[in-house]
Amino acid sequence: MTLPLALSQNVINLMYGVAAILLIVGIKRLSHPSTARSGNAVAAVGMAIALVFTLASPVIDSYWLIAIGVAIGAVIGVASARLVRMTAMPQMVALFNGVGGGAAALIAAAEFHRLAPDPGAVSGDILGAGMFSALIGSISFSGSLIAFGKLQELLPGRPIMFAGQQVVNGLVFGAAILFAILAGSTEDQVWMVLLIVTALVFGVMLVLPIGGADMPVVISFLNAFTGLAAASTGFVLDNAALIIGGTLVGASGTLLTVLMGRAMNRSLANVLFSGFGVAPAAGAAGGAAGGDGQVVREIGADDAAVMLAYAKHVMVVPGYGLAVAQAQHATRELADLLEARGVRVRYAIHPVAGRMPGHMNVLLAEANVPYPQLLDMEDANPEFTRTDVALVIGANDVTNPAARSNPESPLYGMPILDVDHAEHVIVLKRSMNPGFAGIENELYYNAKTAMLFGDAKSSVENLVGGVKNA
Ligand code: NAP
């Protein structure tokens, strides 16, 4: 099967430029919930243009295998995008990211194999780009599969560590670099195979010692790897769209990793090498919260509902527990009821609330919460002093005042939502158990705070009933 049209490379490159512009505009639009949907569509059109004009390239002379690959990929892609639950999205991103890295490594290996009978036919920099794709793409593939396994609970989520691990990891990585140099200099395929095998082993070793809860940061980091691998594959294949697209993925993955680290007040080295997620016993870290006879005040749903119903300003602070309980629809219903009574309701969104970037925005968008009600942390914090009731639903670490005041706390320095500046705080969670960071929250012992214990969805439903009767 051949295509009738064989476009000139100039036309193809021009259309790659158009595709690149659409991808950049699409990414820009992803930065706000109100434009994110159309941003996705714009980027998809850009990707479609890049695909169509790549297929129209005169260098392609048979389309059968490509058609079969596209059909298989399209079925898997459409089915998983439709069937996967929102809470399983990080796993899906990990898998898709991994296959991207694996594809880049396979292309590098295939090109190496194609050129093997004719050593010296390509320049050293193209060979170098191929080695880089094979190395980084393989690390991203196996690392992403381990991240998937941890998130899907096929593997233990806790960090898997052993003595001298970092030395062993360093040696494996060193061996992979050595094989890359040997493969590039001798053009012997044995070194290429060894390079890919050791890079795959390194990807596994890199991610095993990282706790399951840190996987979103790891996936974003490996996503940057996949982008770089794809970009260098673009140099091997002399394909401008792949170079531009891969660089965009590499840059945005790097920025997202940095932003997530900053919002958690943790360096990338701390995420990769500290074995974070081996939770200390509650209260073991983070100071004296809860000690010294401090008491926790409990509140019933009916009393909490009365406080909300007679407030002027309510700030909802959603967190990971809202996602676990799937309480977003009930929360929207509660907010609607309150607004109908003249209460001003808004939502304070912390950048790392939940377990993936934009987790809270996605959940609240699913429940059709109007975008103007969503406030970023910077806009929400000054509002807490004017807030009558801060309603914390399954959020913990992102509200912990120890991040501001206790230099001993592992959270110290992390920007938080200043819920304790509100007049009253109602916290919905099931127990006094800590959150992701494994440390107690002194907010729960504040005289302003009342705890409504229970699953967030049933608690919010009880509040809805209470407000209706208030
Ligand atoms: P969090 O600190 O993990 O706390 C979540 C709280 O929700 C827990 O204390 C838990 O308490 C409660 N909860 C769980 N299931 C519940 C249910 N069914 N009903 C009611 N409550 C429930 O969450 P967060 O405040 O959203 O903070 C996010 C944390 O994750 C931060 O430490 C952040 O650094 C980290 N993180 C975020 C990302 C990201 O991209 N967003 C990535 C990696 C790590 P109970 O068990 O007592 O109910």
Boltz pocket constraint, residues with backbone or C-beta under 6 A from the ligand:
constraints:
  - pocket:
      binder: B
      contacts: [[A, 213], [A, 214], [A, 215], [A, 216], [A, 217], [A, 260], [A, 263], [A, 264], [A, 318], [A, 319], [A, 320], [A, 321], [A, 322], [A, 324], [A, 325], [A, 351], [A, 352], [A, 353], [A, 354], [A, 355], [A, 356], [A, 357], [A, 358], [A, 359], [A, 393], [A, 394], [A, 395], [A, 396], [A, 397], [A, 398], [A, 399], [A, 428], [A, 429], [A, 430], [A, 431], [A, 432], [A, 433], [A, 434], [A, 435], [A, 436], [A, 437], [A, 454], [A, 455], [A, 456], [A, 457]]
      max_distance: 6.0
